[in-house]
Amino acid sequence: MERTTKRTTTQQFQKLVAIMENNPDVARGMGSFGSTKKSRAELWEKFATELNAIGPPMRNGREWNKVWLDYKLKLKKKCDKPTRNCGHRRRTLYTTKLNTTRANR
């Protein structure tokens, strides 16, 4: 049995970043006060519907959450390199350096 790799398109990444810019608590991995695991899972399913509408690959909410976490990790590693112009503060990562990193991909 061959294992297939799902490769996220540029349009899906752009949409995912736009969704996360509108939902900073979700982007940071923190739910709003009083949110439950179930409500966060439902929110990711809603995001998955929007992202899957763009086209293949199709993923469920949990898989899109994993894509976002992997993307954040890659971005943090990029910004930790001393040769990058990201500075030494990760807190600005989600707001100011996100667009710069997207352009450098």
Buried (B, 14 or more C-beta within 10 A) or exposed (E): EEEEEEEBEEEBBEBBBEBBEEEEBBBEEEBEEEBEEEEBBEBBBEBBEBBBEEEEBEBEBEBBBEBBEEBBEEBEEBBEEEEBEBEEEBEEBBEEBBEEBEEEE
